[in-house]
Amino acid sequence: MISLKSPEEIKKMQSAGRVVALMFDALQEMIRPGISTYDLDQRAWEVIKENHALPSFYKYGDPPFPAAICTSINCEVVHGIPSKTRILKEGDIISVDAGAVVDGFHGDAARTYAVGKISPEAEQLIRVTEECFWIGFEKAIIGNRLGDISSAIEAHATSYGYGVVRELTGHGIGRNLHEDPDVPNYGKAGHGLRLVDGLVIAVEPMINMGTREVAMLDDEWTIVSRDRKYSSHYENTIAITPNGPVILTKANG
């Protein structure tokens, strides 16, 4: 069932989204060779507590997710688990997915970062993945359909020969971290749910350098590209409004 949000509820989601954005500001300053993903998770916890929020991801799902953020390195698409033994190295890329709850409403976003100097191919993958988001964002207007967002993302990614992950999608968001509707990163323009005022969705391109196919590791959380080539992730929470789409996961919202 689709849950449309009132302007007051969207303001609460902006508060949650602001905490997520502040997490990224703090983590971006830390990401460098030699730091562990556990250290990143501990800093995320600090930002959450400083802003009187709760982590969206901690104890989510089955098995319960054990951390505040997901830290996915290189071929890991999503849901990497922070660990003291996962040390970032020069040339890695790391996707950080983070969520926060304020006044019962969630914000959710993701970014992919370079660790030190990375290859031109990895730089391009990160850049194109973010471009995919913004191209989809432009289609997130009242009267369009979800397929307009999805097809725009897919077309841009595949024009570079990249694989667009299909098993994982964006989603509605609000009082629950994951709500209806699903927001695929592939599809057909003019098809799918019509976008209306008050719809709030997380749009999150997950783009692989090689095959679109993925596999789950034995930890029952981490998803990797099947060919083990790099993967990139970029996400924001978006509100559909009469004035166009609004990013809720920003620090100065």
Secondary structure as a PSIPRED ss2 file (coil, helix, strand):
# PSIPRED VFORMAT (PSIPRED V4.0)

   1 M C   1.000  0.000  0.000
   2 I E   0.000  0.000  1.000
   3 S C   1.000  0.000  0.000
   4 L C   1.000  0.000  0.000
   5 K C   1.000  0.000  0.000
   6 S C   1.000  0.000  0.000
   7 P H   0.000  1.000  0.000
   8 E H   0.000  1.000  0.000
   9 E H   0.000  1.000  0.000
  10 I H   0.000  1.000  0.000
  11 K H   0.000  1.000  0.000
  12 K H   0.000  1.000  0.000
  13 M H   0.000  1.000  0.000
  14 Q H   0.000  1.000  0.000
  15 S H   0.000  1.000  0.000
  16 A H   0.000  1.000  0.000
  17 G H   0.000  1.000  0.000
  18 R H   0.000  1.000  0.000
  19 V H   0.000  1.000  0.000
  20 V H   0.000  1.000  0.000
  21 A H   0.000  1.000  0.000
  22 L H   0.000  1.000  0.000
  23 M H   0.000  1.000  0.000
  24 F H   0.000  1.000  0.000
  25 D H   0.000  1.000  0.000
  26 A H   0.000  1.000  0.000
  27 L H   0.000  1.000  0.000
  28 Q H   0.000  1.000  0.000
  29 E H   0.000  1.000  0.000
  30 M H   0.000  1.000  0.000
  31 I C   1.000  0.000  0.000
  32 R C   1.000  0.000  0.000
  33 P C   1.000  0.000  0.000
  34 G C   1.000  0.000  0.000
  35 I C   1.000  0.000  0.000
  36 S E   0.000  0.000  1.000
  37 T H   0.000  1.000  0.000
  38 Y H   0.000  1.000  0.000
  39 D H   0.000  1.000  0.000
  40 L H   0.000  1.000  0.000
  41 D H   0.000  1.000  0.000
  42 Q H   0.000  1.000  0.000
  43 R H   0.000  1.000  0.000
  44 A H   0.000  1.000  0.000
  45 W H   0.000  1.000  0.000
  46 E H   0.000  1.000  0.000
  47 V H   0.000  1.000  0.000
  48 I H   0.000  1.000  0.000
  49 K H   0.000  1.000  0.000
  50 E H   0.000  1.000  0.000
  51 N C   1.000  0.000  0.000
  52 H C   1.000  0.000  0.000
  53 A C   1.000  0.000  0.000
  54 L E   0.000  0.000  1.000
  55 P E   0.000  0.000  1.000
  56 S C   1.000  0.000  0.000
  57 F C   1.000  0.000  0.000
  58 Y C   1.000  0.000  0.000
  59 K C   1.000  0.000  0.000
  60 Y C   1.000  0.000  0.000
  61 G C   1.000  0.000  0.000
  62 D C   1.000  0.000  0.000
  63 P C   1.000  0.000  0.000
  64 P C   1.000  0.000  0.000
  65 F C   1.000  0.000  0.000
  66 P C   1.000  0.000  0.000
  67 A C   1.000  0.000  0.000
  68 A C   1.000  0.000  0.000
  69 I E   0.000  0.000  1.000
  70 C E   0.000  0.000  1.000
  71 T E   0.000  0.000  1.000
  72 S E   0.000  0.000  1.000
  73 I E   0.000  0.000  1.000
  74 N C   1.000  0.000  0.000
  75 C C   1.000  0.000  0.000
  76 E E   0.000  0.000  1.000
  77 V E   0.000  0.000  1.000
  78 V E   0.000  0.000  1.000
  79 H C   1.000  0.000  0.000
  80 G C   1.000  0.000  0.000
  81 I C   1.000  0.000  0.000
  82 P C   1.000  0.000  0.000
  83 S C   1.000  0.000  0.000
  84 K C   1.000  0.000  0.000
  85 T C   1.000  0.000  0.000
  86 R C   1.000  0.000  0.000
  87 I E   0.000  0.000  1.000
  88 L C   1.000  0.000  0.000
  89 K C   1.000  0.000  0.000
  90 E C   1.000  0.000  0.000
  91 G C   1.000  0.000  0.000
  92 D C   1.000  0.000  0.000
  93 I E   0.000  0.000  1.000
  94 I E   0.000  0.000  1.000
  95 S E   0.000  0.000  1.000
  96 V E   0.000  0.000  1.000
  97 D E   0.000  0.000  1.000
  98 A E   0.000  0.000  1.000
  99 G E   0.000  0.000  1.000
 100 A E   0.000  0.000  1.000
 101 V E   0.000  0.000  1.000
 102 V E   0.000  0.000  1.000
 103 D C   1.000  0.000  0.000
 104 G C   1.000  0.000  0.000
 105 F E   0.000  0.000  1.000
 106 H E   0.000  0.000  1.000
 107 G E   0.000  0.000  1.000
 108 D E   0.000  0.000  1.000
 109 A E   0.000  0.000  1.000
 110 A E   0.000  0.000  1.000
 111 R E   0.000  0.000  1.000
 112 T E   0.000  0.000  1.000
 113 Y E   0.000  0.000  1.000
 114 A E   0.000  0.000  1.000
 115 V C   1.000  0.000  0.000
 116 G C   1.000  0.000  0.000
 117 K C   1.000  0.000  0.000
 118 I C   1.000  0.000  0.000
 119 S C   1.000  0.000  0.000
 120 P H   0.000  1.000  0.000
 121 E H   0.000  1.000  0.000
 122 A H   0.000  1.000  0.000
 123 E H   0.000  1.000  0.000
 124 Q H   0.000  1.000  0.000
 125 L H   0.000  1.000  0.000
 126 I H   0.000  1.000  0.000
 127 R H   0.000  1.000  0.000
 128 V H   0.000  1.000  0.000
 129 T H   0.000  1.000  0.000
 130 E H   0.000  1.000  0.000
 131 E H   0.000  1.000  0.000
 132 C H   0.000  1.000  0.000
 133 F H   0.000  1.000  0.000
 134 W H   0.000  1.000  0.000
 135 I H   0.000  1.000  0.000
 136 G H   0.000  1.000  0.000
 137 F H   0.000  1.000  0.000
 138 E H   0.000  1.000  0.000
 139 K C   1.000  0.000  0.000
 140 A C   1.000  0.000  0.000
 141 I C   1.000  0.000  0.000
 142 I C   1.000  0.000  0.000
 143 G C   1.000  0.000  0.000
 144 N C   1.000  0.000  0.000
 145 R E   0.000  0.000  1.000
 146 L H   0.000  1.000  0.000
 147 G H   0.000  1.000  0.000
 148 D H   0.000  1.000  0.000
 149 I H   0.000  1.000  0.000
 150 S H   0.000  1.000  0.000
 151 S H   0.000  1.000  0.000
 152 A H   0.000  1.000  0.000
 153 I H   0.000  1.000  0.000
 154 E H   0.000  1.000  0.000
 155 A H   0.000  1.000  0.000
 156 H H   0.000  1.000  0.000
 157 A H   0.000  1.000  0.000
 158 T H   0.000  1.000  0.000
 159 S C   1.000  0.000  0.000
 160 Y C   1.000  0.000  0.000
 161 G C   1.000  0.000  0.000
 162 Y C   1.000  0.000  0.000
 163 G E   0.000  0.000  1.000
 164 V E   0.000  0.000  1.000
 165 V C   1.000  0.000  0.000
 166 R C   1.000  0.000  0.000
 167 E C   1.000  0.000  0.000
 168 L C   1.000  0.000  0.000
 169 T C   1.000  0.000  0.000
 170 G E   0.000  0.000  1.000
 171 H E   0.000  0.000  1.000
 172 G E   0.000  0.000  1.000
 173 I C   1.000  0.000  0.000
 174 G C   1.000  0.000  0.000
 175 R C   1.000  0.000  0.000
 176 N C   1.000  0.000  0.000
 177 L C   1.000  0.000  0.000
 178 H C   1.000  0.000  0.000
 179 E E   0.000  0.000  1.000
 180 D E   0.000  0.000  1.000
 181 P E   0.000  0.000  1.000
 182 D E   0.000  0.000  1.000
 183 V E   0.000  0.000  1.000
 184 P C   1.000  0.000  0.000
 185 N C   1.000  0.000  0.000
 186 Y C   1.000  0.000  0.000
 187 G C   1.000  0.000  0.000
 188 K C   1.000  0.000  0.000
 189 A C   1.000  0.000  0.000
 190 G C   1.000  0.000  0.000
 191 H C   1.000  0.000  0.000
 192 G C   1.000  0.000  0.000
 193 L C   1.000  0.000  0.000
 194 R E   0.000  0.000  1.000
 195 L C   1.000  0.000  0.000
 196 V C   1.000  0.000  0.000
 197 D C   1.000  0.000  0.000
 198 G C   1.000  0.000  0.000
 199 L C   1.000  0.000  0.000
 200 V E   0.000  0.000  1.000
 201 I E   0.000  0.000  1.000
 202 A E   0.000  0.000  1.000
 203 V E   0.000  0.000  1.000
 204 E C   1.000  0.000  0.000
 205 P C   1.000  0.000  0.000
 206 M E   0.000  0.000  1.000
 207 I E   0.000  0.000  1.000
 208 N E   0.000  0.000  1.000
 209 M C   1.000  0.000  0.000
 210 G C   1.000  0.000  0.000
 211 T C   1.000  0.000  0.000
 212 R C   1.000  0.000  0.000
 213 E C   1.000  0.000  0.000
 214 V E   0.000  0.000  1.000
 215 A E   0.000  0.000  1.000
 216 M E   0.000  0.000  1.000
 217 L C   1.000  0.000  0.000
 218 D C   1.000  0.000  0.000
 219 D C   1.000  0.000  0.000
 220 E C   1.000  0.000  0.000
 221 W C   1.000  0.000  0.000
 222 T C   1.000  0.000  0.000
 223 I E   0.000  0.000  1.000
 224 V E   0.000  0.000  1.000
 225 S E   0.000  0.000  1.000
 226 R C   1.000  0.000  0.000
 227 D C   1.000  0.000  0.000
 228 R C   1.000  0.000  0.000
 229 K C   1.000  0.000  0.000
 230 Y C   1.000  0.000  0.000
 231 S E   0.000  0.000  1.000
 232 S E   0.000  0.000  1.000
 233 H E   0.000  0.000  1.000
 234 Y C   1.000  0.000  0.000
 235 E E   0.000  0.000  1.000
 236 N E   0.000  0.000  1.000
 237 T E   0.000  0.000  1.000
 238 I E   0.000  0.000  1.000
 239 A E   0.000  0.000  1.000
 240 I E   0.000  0.000  1.000
 241 T E   0.000  0.000  1.000
 242 P C   1.000  0.000  0.000
 243 N C   1.000  0.000  0.000
 244 G E   0.000  0.000  1.000
 245 P E   0.000  0.000  1.000
 246 V E   0.000  0.000  1.000
 247 I E   0.000  0.000  1.000
 248 L C   1.000  0.000  0.000
 249 T C   1.000  0.000  0.000
 250 K C   1.000  0.000  0.000
 251 A C   1.000  0.000  0.000
 252 N C   1.000  0.000  0.000
 253 G C   1.000  0.000  0.000
